[in-house]
């Protein structure tokens, strides 16, 4: 099993912190500000960001 390094030296940790974490932090207050009718849109944004990150991760790992 490969060892996982949880630091900024790891490219995947850097990309998670740069792209996914801000999306989650910005969508949290939006969840309370939008009307109940549109809450599904706000919850869809972080899910999409995580799916894009995961697909990029798999694509990058396969290319090695």
Steps between C-alpha positions, in 0.01 A plus 500: 500500500626847414570748774289817494668827592262761641703814430540768235767288333223272382344632179156358578483659844595837349231476234238396757583798720516744207182392317263289708536647848413860393196374310377325814567806716326735258197279450434459873384861559315493169296209628355728768453800272312351206131419516404145589382448145857533366697316768556207264709726275732596785544140610570395141800738469733330755394155381598600147834638621581177684402288199718710268790473743456123534483447125811714453674297773414169331602632158831629638575176685426293189737715292799422720 
